[in-house]
C-alpha cells in the first residue's frame, strides 16, 4: 500500500489523499444499498411472509430495536480489536458477507417454508442475523473516521462524497424501481421476482463498494493514527462514564436520531402515496429525483465546501438545518394549496410544459434537499470529533462506542417510523394491504403522505437546532483537543524510545 507519511503534517494533524476519503465513504454506500432495498420489505412481508400491514410495521420496528440492542456489544468488540488486519477492516468484510447471505436466504427461501409460524420464525431469524451484519459494517463508517484524518478541513469532505453517493443510490434506486422493476413485475407486491432481481443488483454493487472502501482505509487502519497511540484497556464501565460525561455525543445523538426518524419515515410506501396516488404518475418519482440530484449536489458543495470547512461542522449543521426547516415547511404549504396533478417533466407521459407547482417544487427540493443532506450526513464526521473529544477528556479511545451509542439511540428512535406509518395507514383503512400504484386517491391518504414525507422531518430539524445550541465542539475547542492528543502521543513515543 502507498506510503502516507507525507500527509502527517505535524501539530497533531494527519491527512490523507482525497481519493482515499472518496473510497472510504463507499463503506456507507455499501450498507445504504441494503437499506434502500429493505425499504420495500413491508411489501414482501405482507405478500410472502403472511403478516398484515400493522404487524408488518411492528415487525420492522422490532427488528430495528434488535439492531440497536446489538450495537453496544459490537462497538465493544470493535474497541477491543487491534490485530494484524487492523481495527476496522475485519468488520467491513464480515458485515458485508453476512448482509449478502442473509438477504439471499430471506428472498429465496422464505416463500418455500411452510406457511404460518415456521415461515415467520425463519424470516425473523434471518432478519436478526442480517442486522448483526448491518451493524458490523455500519459501525466502521463512524468509528474509522477518527483514524482516516483529523484535519478540520478534510474531515467534512467525507460528507460531500457520502451525500453524493447516497443521492445516486436513492435516486438511481428510485428510477430502477419506478421505471424498470415495478413495470416489469406489475407492481411492488405481486411478483417475488422483483425482490430477487433487486437483491442481485444490490449484492454485487455493495460488494464492489466494500472492496474499494477496504483498500482505501488500509494504510490508516493502524494504531499510529487513532487514539493516543498506545494500547488501552476498555471496559463497559468506561461506556457508562462516556454516556454520562461526554456532552458532545449526547447532543449529537439527540440531533441525529430525531433527524433519522424523519428520513426513515420516507419509505417506498410514502413515495407511492405522493406520486402514484396524489400526483397520479408513479414514474415521476424517479424522474423527479433525477432532475433534482445535480442541484442538490451544488448545495451540498456549498454547505460543506464553504460553510463546514471555513466555519466548522457545528455551524454547518446549524445553518443547514435552518435552511432545510424553512424549505420543508414551504413544501408542505405547496402540496396543500397547490395542484400536485399538474406536476410534469419532459420525457414523461402527460407533460405539457412547466407549471407553477412543478417549478416551485423543483426549486424547493433542490435547495432544501441539498442542505438537508448536509445536516444529515455531517453527523458522521462529527462523531469522529466526539471520539477525539473523549480521548482528550478521559484518555480513552472508544470510537466503537461512539459509533454504536450513536446508532443505538438513532435506531431506537427511527424504529418508530415504520410503526407510525403503518398505524397512520391503518387509521384510514389500510389494515391488511399497503397502498399500491393502483390505489385510488383520497384526502386522508394525502394528509398521511405529507406527515410522513415532511412532518417528521420538520420535527427532526427543530431538534437539530436546539441540540447544536448545547454542542460544545466549536472550531476553537477542536484545535485544543488535537493539540492535547498530539502531546500525549509524543510523550508516549518518547517513553517507548527511552
Wavefront OBJ file of the C-alpha trace (Angstrom):
o trace
v 0.000 0.000 0.000
v 1.137 3.585 -0.585
v 3.157 5.474 1.993
v 1.084 8.172 3.678
v 3.868 9.733 5.791
v 3.949 12.863 3.651
v 0.405 13.527 4.857
v 1.488 13.686 8.507
v 1.927 17.455 8.605
v 2.728 17.972 12.286
v 0.948 19.881 15.050
v -1.043 16.725 15.715
v -2.672 16.783 12.270
v -2.561 13.886 9.834
v -4.175 13.953 6.411
v -4.947 11.518 3.651
v -5.173 11.671 -0.178
v -8.656 12.807 -1.170
v -9.225 9.654 -3.207
v -8.987 7.597 -0.018
v -11.740 9.678 1.620
v -13.852 9.154 -1.505
v -13.177 5.416 -1.437
v -13.732 5.053 2.307
v -17.126 6.794 2.012
v -18.267 3.871 -0.156
v -18.445 1.752 3.012
v -21.546 3.717 3.969
v -22.836 3.372 0.407
v -22.459 -0.410 0.662
v -24.806 -0.562 3.669
v -27.145 2.095 2.292
v -27.788 -0.065 -0.753
v -29.162 -2.738 1.552
v -31.030 -0.044 3.489
v -32.687 1.049 0.246
v -33.685 -2.489 -0.698
v -35.102 -3.095 2.793
v -37.324 -0.027 2.456
v -39.586 -2.273 0.341
v -39.649 -5.085 2.886
v -43.208 -4.271 4.007
v -44.453 -5.395 0.570
v -42.504 -8.644 0.929
v -43.803 -9.204 4.466
v -47.456 -8.677 3.526
v -47.099 -10.615 0.261
v -44.928 -13.627 1.127
v -44.384 -13.807 4.895
v -48.084 -13.540 5.664
v -48.406 -10.586 8.053
v -50.876 -7.680 7.878
v -49.952 -4.005 7.467
v -49.806 -3.106 11.168
v -47.911 -6.286 12.016
v -45.505 -5.582 9.148
v -44.845 -2.117 10.570
v -44.461 -3.542 14.062
v -42.057 -6.190 12.772
v -39.860 -3.536 11.166
v -39.862 -1.588 14.419
v -38.922 -4.657 16.475
v -36.083 -5.548 14.097
v -34.706 -2.004 14.310
v -34.815 -2.267 18.106
v -32.936 -5.579 17.903
v -30.463 -3.869 15.588
v -29.969 -1.136 18.191
v -29.649 -3.547 21.118
v -26.758 -5.365 19.446
v -24.890 -2.102 18.751
v -23.133 -1.567 22.127
v -21.825 -5.142 22.176
v -20.452 -4.903 18.645
v -18.984 -1.481 19.444
v -17.256 -3.019 22.457
v -15.722 -5.706 20.238
v -14.502 -3.044 17.786
v -12.858 -1.083 20.595
v -11.112 -4.247 21.831
v -9.919 -5.211 18.327
v -6.439 -4.218 17.136
v -4.871 -7.079 15.166
v -2.719 -7.590 12.092
v -5.683 -6.897 9.829
v -6.450 -3.609 11.597
v -9.259 -2.430 13.829
v -11.885 -1.744 11.177
v -11.341 -3.830 8.040
v -12.444 -7.197 9.524
v -15.844 -5.749 10.397
v -16.314 -4.245 6.935
v -15.720 -7.566 5.189
v -17.594 -9.779 7.669
v -20.531 -7.383 7.764
v -20.951 -7.307 4.003
v -20.764 -11.083 3.694
v -23.444 -11.514 6.379
v -25.699 -8.987 4.639
v -25.307 -10.772 1.329
v -26.035 -14.277 2.644
v -28.927 -13.448 4.988
v -30.785 -11.248 2.489
v -30.397 -14.015 -0.102
v -31.950 -16.505 2.328
v -34.831 -14.119 3.062
v -35.865 -13.664 -0.561
v -35.107 -17.151 -1.904
v -36.017 -19.491 0.955
v -38.787 -17.761 2.957
v -41.641 -18.437 0.474
v -40.756 -22.148 0.364
v -41.094 -22.562 4.155
v -44.411 -23.885 5.477
v -46.930 -21.061 5.964
v -47.652 -19.697 9.413
v -45.305 -19.841 12.403
v -42.430 -21.758 10.664
v -42.218 -19.209 7.838
v -42.453 -16.220 10.174
v -39.847 -17.739 12.533
v -37.397 -18.366 9.676
v -37.822 -14.822 8.382
v -37.305 -13.348 11.858
v -34.161 -15.427 12.416
v -32.660 -14.334 9.093
v -33.504 -10.713 9.900
v -31.768 -10.933 13.261
v -28.598 -12.217 11.605
v -28.974 -9.635 8.843
v -28.935 -6.736 11.307
v -25.852 -8.076 13.076
v -24.047 -7.911 9.725
v -25.507 -4.462 9.103
v -24.122 -3.190 12.412
v -20.724 -4.822 11.794
v -20.249 -2.792 8.651
v -22.082 0.359 9.730
v -20.040 0.871 12.890
v -16.881 1.275 10.796
v -18.372 4.209 8.902
v -18.334 6.136 12.174
v -15.507 4.519 14.157
v -12.875 4.777 11.411
v -13.500 8.476 10.818
v -11.040 9.396 13.553
v -8.154 7.445 12.013
v -8.712 8.435 8.364
v -7.946 12.119 9.021
v -8.193 14.661 11.835
v -7.604 17.700 9.649
v -10.588 20.028 10.260
v -10.574 20.998 6.591
v -10.523 17.379 5.392
v -12.941 15.707 7.780
v -16.071 17.409 6.381
v -15.101 16.321 2.842
v -16.396 12.848 3.722
v -19.844 14.427 3.864
v -19.582 15.618 0.255
v -18.763 12.178 -1.126
v -21.187 10.403 1.203
v -24.085 12.704 0.365
v -23.432 12.472 -3.373
v -23.184 8.677 -3.235
v -26.390 8.494 -1.201
v -28.260 10.625 -3.697
v -27.026 8.447 -6.550
v -28.108 5.319 -4.654
v -31.559 6.524 -3.640
v -32.228 8.454 -6.859
v -30.923 5.682 -9.078
v -32.719 3.119 -6.948
v -35.944 5.077 -7.222
v -35.635 5.183 -11.005
v -34.757 1.488 -11.079
v -37.879 0.594 -9.102
v -40.395 3.011 -10.644
v -39.261 2.833 -14.279
v -37.959 -0.728 -14.583
v -38.704 -3.226 -11.799
v -42.260 -2.142 -10.871
v -43.500 -2.146 -14.502
v -41.642 -5.404 -15.237
v -43.175 -7.212 -12.259
v -46.598 -5.473 -12.346
v -46.294 -3.528 -9.078
v -44.336 -3.886 -5.857
v -46.118 -6.769 -4.160
v -47.294 -9.131 -6.891
v -44.168 -10.960 -8.134
v -41.304 -12.176 -5.943
v -39.012 -11.878 -8.957
v -38.761 -8.141 -8.184
v -37.073 -8.830 -4.835
v -34.739 -11.449 -6.283
v -33.549 -9.188 -9.080
v -33.182 -6.252 -6.696
v -31.098 -8.453 -4.364
v -28.755 -9.427 -7.185
v -28.119 -5.799 -8.157
v -27.601 -4.674 -4.551
v -25.380 -7.614 -3.520
v -22.948 -7.133 -6.424
v -22.777 -3.326 -6.148
v -22.412 -3.423 -2.349
v -19.557 -5.949 -2.529
v -17.704 -3.751 -5.024
v -18.143 -0.693 -2.790
v -16.895 -2.620 0.252
v -13.782 -3.788 -1.610
v -12.903 -0.227 -2.626
v -13.513 1.023 0.931
v -11.225 -1.643 2.427
v -8.429 -0.733 0.002
v -8.918 2.986 0.714
v -8.670 2.751 4.501
v -5.888 0.128 4.562
v -2.791 2.316 5.367
v -4.628 4.373 8.009
v -6.142 1.448 9.880
v -3.391 1.128 12.471
v -2.671 2.425 15.950
v -0.413 5.221 14.697
v -3.466 7.131 13.508
v -6.006 6.614 16.277
v -6.304 7.323 19.972
v -3.172 8.159 21.949
v -1.026 5.669 20.048
v -0.732 3.256 22.965
v -2.625 0.055 23.871
v -5.581 0.515 26.191
v -7.983 -1.478 28.304
v -11.648 -0.714 27.652
v -14.464 -1.957 29.890
v -18.233 -1.499 29.899
v -17.743 0.794 32.904
v -15.993 3.237 30.562
v -19.101 3.250 28.392
v -21.319 4.487 31.200
v -18.766 7.187 32.015
v -18.811 8.391 28.401
v -22.600 8.458 28.249
v -22.744 10.441 31.488
v -19.997 12.995 30.842
v -19.471 13.413 27.088
v -21.904 16.225 26.317
v -20.856 16.364 22.672
v -22.065 12.845 21.872
v -25.218 13.425 23.949
v -26.225 16.409 21.826
v -25.196 14.757 18.567
v -27.339 11.722 19.371
v -30.381 13.928 20.060
v -29.850 15.759 16.793
v -29.164 12.760 14.587
v -31.779 10.377 15.998
v -34.683 12.784 15.558
v -33.363 13.665 12.120
v -33.249 9.975 11.244
v -36.846 9.479 12.380
v -37.909 11.887 9.658
v -35.810 10.338 6.916
v -36.820 6.795 7.943
v -40.488 7.768 7.596
v -39.961 8.489 3.889
v -40.444 4.879 2.886
v -41.273 3.455 -0.531
v -44.927 3.469 0.527
v -44.812 7.242 1.022
v -43.358 7.665 -2.463
v -46.211 5.572 -3.839
v -48.768 7.703 -1.972
v -47.360 11.056 -3.081
v -46.528 10.276 -6.711
v -48.681 7.332 -7.791
v -51.821 8.354 -5.876
v -51.701 12.136 -5.211
v -49.875 13.174 -8.417
v -51.189 10.266 -10.477
v -47.903 9.233 -12.139
v -45.555 6.933 -10.201
v -42.836 7.091 -12.879
v -42.347 10.770 -11.991
v -40.947 9.815 -8.576
v -37.701 8.515 -10.039
v -37.632 11.199 -12.725
v -38.118 13.981 -10.210
v -35.211 12.702 -8.116
v -33.041 12.579 -11.226
v -33.905 16.184 -12.140
v -33.073 17.488 -8.670
v -29.917 15.480 -7.951
v -27.410 17.759 -9.704
v -28.889 20.814 -7.993
v -28.746 19.043 -4.633
v -25.061 18.313 -5.174
v -24.351 22.005 -5.817
v -25.888 22.956 -2.479
v -24.079 20.114 -0.705
v -20.792 21.511 -2.020
v -21.864 24.951 -0.837
v -22.883 23.657 2.587
v -19.716 21.646 3.161
v -17.147 23.320 0.928
v -17.943 26.850 2.064
v -19.575 26.539 5.479
v -18.121 23.425 7.136
v -14.503 23.812 6.039
v -14.425 27.507 6.902
v -16.740 27.824 9.911
v -16.641 24.302 11.355
v -19.015 21.349 11.404
v -21.214 22.670 14.208
v -22.080 25.856 12.297
v -22.628 23.861 9.123
v -25.200 21.754 10.984
v -26.989 24.830 12.369
v -27.127 26.784 9.106
v -28.115 23.752 7.016
v -30.858 22.761 9.486
v -32.434 26.225 9.436
v -32.490 26.356 5.622
v -33.895 22.819 5.375
v -36.512 23.584 8.043
v -37.872 26.590 6.156
v -37.804 24.652 2.876
v -39.793 21.709 4.254
v -42.463 23.993 5.685
v -42.809 25.718 2.312
v -43.169 22.359 0.546
v -45.985 21.323 2.890
v -47.782 24.556 2.005
v -47.152 23.962 -1.705
v -48.606 20.430 -1.665
v -51.538 21.634 0.451
v -52.583 24.708 -1.545
v -51.071 23.911 -4.965
v -52.236 21.400 -7.555
v -49.979 18.303 -7.466
v -51.733 16.791 -10.505
v -50.034 19.448 -12.656
v -46.590 18.055 -11.838
v -44.891 17.084 -15.081
v -41.413 16.636 -16.513
v -40.057 16.440 -20.070
v -39.852 12.856 -21.277
v -42.698 11.665 -19.071
v -46.293 10.988 -20.018
v -48.644 13.942 -19.597
v -46.034 16.716 -19.830
v -47.496 19.887 -21.373
v -44.981 22.461 -20.186
v -43.658 23.547 -16.793
v -46.355 24.567 -14.316
v -46.032 26.720 -11.195
v -46.273 23.619 -8.991
v -43.516 21.836 -10.914
v -41.113 24.803 -10.878
v -41.758 25.623 -7.217
v -41.314 22.001 -6.107
v -38.131 21.640 -8.173
v -36.558 24.777 -6.679
v -37.558 23.977 -3.105
v -36.462 20.348 -3.409
v -33.057 21.317 -4.831
v -32.238 23.884 -2.152
v -33.878 22.063 0.753
v -32.595 18.640 -0.245
v -29.008 19.830 -0.594
v -28.836 21.436 2.834
v -30.842 18.626 4.407
v -28.254 16.165 3.119
v -25.537 18.281 4.755
v -27.405 18.288 8.088
v -27.992 14.519 7.911
v -24.576 13.384 6.708
v -22.252 15.719 8.591
v -23.089 13.893 11.827
v -20.745 11.090 10.694
v -17.521 13.161 10.730
v -18.879 14.930 13.814
v -18.883 11.518 15.533
v -15.118 11.413 14.960
v -14.833 14.778 16.711
v -16.745 13.314 19.651
v -14.350 10.336 19.766
v -11.349 12.685 19.778
v -13.011 14.774 22.474
v -13.413 11.663 24.641
v -9.700 10.881 24.223
v -8.977 14.489 25.245
v -11.404 14.282 28.172
v -10.610 10.876 29.644
v -7.652 9.463 27.734
v -9.857 6.661 26.356
v -10.150 5.985 22.618
v -13.549 4.365 22.107
v -14.718 5.027 18.509
v -16.730 1.802 18.529
v -18.682 3.101 21.491
v -19.195 6.472 19.818
v -20.432 4.887 16.619
v -22.669 2.303 18.251
v -24.002 4.560 21.014
v -24.927 6.966 18.267
v -26.502 4.139 16.249
v -28.262 2.616 19.255
v -30.261 5.738 20.121
v -30.643 6.556 16.432
v -32.205 3.155 15.746
v -34.399 3.209 18.854
v -35.966 6.454 17.683
v -36.038 5.730 13.938
v -37.553 2.290 14.609
v -40.753 4.148 15.383
v -41.010 5.374 11.764
v -42.433 2.204 10.120
v -44.757 1.684 13.085
v -46.018 5.287 12.885
v -46.513 4.874 9.133
v -48.419 1.591 9.441
v -50.523 2.978 12.301
v -51.490 6.080 10.313
v -52.359 3.926 7.300
v -54.425 1.540 9.431
v -56.334 4.522 10.867
v -57.531 5.427 7.367
v -58.465 1.873 6.387
v -55.270 0.171 5.174
v -55.086 -2.669 7.696
v -54.363 -5.703 5.504
v -52.751 -4.267 2.370
v -50.352 -1.407 1.669
v -51.346 1.386 -0.756
v -50.077 0.480 -4.222
v -49.838 2.219 -7.590
v -53.472 1.370 -8.402
v -54.969 2.637 -5.110
v -57.492 5.481 -5.707
v -56.849 8.984 -4.322
v -58.317 10.170 -1.041
v -57.681 13.358 1.013
v -56.795 11.172 4.022
v -54.013 9.473 2.068
v -52.617 12.875 1.093
v -52.522 14.013 4.727
v -50.745 10.836 5.802
v -48.309 11.250 2.908
v -47.486 14.833 3.933
v -46.937 13.865 7.574
v -44.553 11.083 6.598
v -42.831 12.985 3.787
v -42.289 16.309 5.559
v -43.870 16.458 9.032
v -41.452 14.209 10.925
v -38.513 15.754 9.050
v -39.547 19.178 10.322
v -39.619 17.869 13.898
v -36.118 16.436 13.478
v -34.714 19.683 12.092
v -36.123 21.622 15.048
v -34.309 19.241 17.395
v -31.115 19.763 15.359
v -31.152 23.477 16.033
v -31.878 23.037 19.749
v -29.205 20.339 20.257
v -26.489 22.319 18.464
v -27.027 25.210 20.878
v -25.523 22.994 23.605
v -22.964 21.115 21.449
v -19.525 22.108 22.822
v -17.174 21.227 19.951
v -16.509 24.535 18.251
v -13.564 25.065 15.892
v -11.528 26.516 18.758
v -12.318 23.600 21.066
v -11.308 21.034 18.453
v -7.951 22.742 17.969
v -7.323 22.379 21.702
v -8.380 18.708 21.516
v -5.938 17.926 18.683
v -3.037 19.637 20.442
v -3.577 17.697 23.673
v -3.846 14.319 21.899
v -0.684 15.111 19.929
v 1.214 15.898 23.152
v 0.060 12.607 24.740
v 1.208 10.655 21.658
v 4.551 12.435 21.616
v 5.171 11.694 25.304
v 4.279 8.029 24.779
v 6.588 7.689 21.758
v 9.484 9.238 23.679
v 8.858 6.854 26.573
v 8.939 3.851 24.202
v 12.203 5.054 22.617
v 13.760 5.524 26.064
l 1 2 3 4 5 6 7 8 9 10 11 12 13 14 15 16 17 18 19 20 21 22 23 24 25 26 27 28 29 30 31 32 33 34 35 36 37 38 39 40 41 42 43 44 45 46 47 48 49 50 51 52 53 54 55 56 57 58 59 60 61 62 63 64 65 66 67 68 69 70 71 72 73 74 75 76 77 78 79 80 81 82 83 84 85 86 87 88 89 90 91 92 93 94 95 96 97 98 99 100 101 102 103 104 105 106 107 108 109 110 111 112 113 114 115 116 117 118 119 120 121 122 123 124 125 126 127 128 129 130 131 132 133 134 135 136 137 138 139 140 141 142 143 144 145 146 147 148 149 150 151 152 153 154 155 156 157 158 159 160 161 162 163 164 165 166 167 168 169 170 171 172 173 174 175 176 177 178 179 180 181 182 183 184 185 186 187 188 189 190 191 192 193 194 195 196 197 198 199 200 201 202 203 204 205 206 207 208 209 210 211 212 213 214 215 216 217 218 219 220 221 222 223 224 225 226 227 228 229 230 231 232 233 234 235 236 237 238 239 240 241 242 243 244 245 246 247 248 249 250 251 252 253 254 255 256 257 258 259 260 261 262 263 264 265 266 267 268 269 270 271 272 273 274 275 276 277 278 279 280 281 282 283 284 285 286 287 288 289 290 291 292 293 294 295 296 297 298 299 300 301 302 303 304 305 306 307 308 309 310 311 312 313 314 315 316 317 318 319 320 321 322 323 324 325 326 327 328 329 330 331 332 333 334 335 336 337 338 339 340 341 342 343 344 345 346 347 348 349 350 351 352 353 354 355 356 357 358 359 360 361 362 363 364 365 366 367 368 369 370 371 372 373 374 375 376 377 378 379 380 381 382 383 384 385 386 387 388 389 390 391 392 393 394 395 396 397 398 399 400 401 402 403 404 405 406 407 408 409 410 411 412 413 414 415 416 417 418 419 420 421 422 423 424 425 426 427 428 429 430 431 432 433 434 435 436 437 438 439 440 441 442 443 444 445 446 447 448 449 450 451 452 453 454 455 456 457 458 459 460 461 462 463 464 465 466 467 468 469 470 471 472 473 474 475 476 477 478 479 480 481 482 483 484 485 486 487 488 489 490 491 492 493 494 495 496 497 498
